[in-house]
Amino acid sequence: MTDLYDRAQALEQRQRDEALARHAAGRSVGTSLHHCEDCGDDIPEARRRAAPGCTRCIACQALAER
């Protein structure tokens, strides 16, 4: 028998899964830039391969995510 908390937790999980799916579906992956859009430094080829569609170098991306 499920109680109120189990149902609330299941609803929260379903909403989270749906939001993540919508986010992933709307994210288009294009070609990576060769130069960072923020600082203009070169983006290493290894980063461009590891993160397709990246537009920032690692340092600028870390700052943007804070």
N, C-alpha and C positions, 0 to 999 in steps of 0.2 A: 504494500500500500504506500503510495506516495503522499507526502505532506506538502504543505504550502511552500516550504523552502526548496524542496526538490523540484517542484514545478517552476519556481522562480529561477532557479539555477539553470534548468533546461531551457527556459525562454531566453535568458541572458546569453547562453552559449549559442543558441540558434541565431539570435540577432547579431552576435559577434561574427559568426561564420558567414552570414549573409553580407555583412558590411565588408569583410575581407574579400569575399568573392567579387563584390561590386568594384572594390578598389583595384583588384588585380585585372578585372576585365576592362576597366577604363584606362589602364596604364599602357600607353603605347611605347614600344621599345624601338627607337630609331638608331641611327648610327651615332657612335660616340664622337665627340669633338676631339680635335688634336690639341687644342689649347683651352685652358680653363676659362670659363665665361666670367669668373670673378677677378682672378689675378693675372690671367694671360699667360701663365707658365705652361710649358708642355705637359700633357697628360701622358704618362708612360704607356707604351703599348700593352704591357701586362695588365694594367688597370682597365684599359679599353676592352680587352678580351674578357676580363673577369666580371666587369659590370657594363654590359652592352647598353648603349644609350647614355652613358655618363657625360655630364657637361662640366664637371668640376674636378680639380685635382683632389687628392685625398685630404690635404690640409683644409682646403676651403669647404669640402663636403662635411668634414667633421665640425667645422664652425657653424655651418648652416643647420646641422642637426641638433645643435645645442639649444 
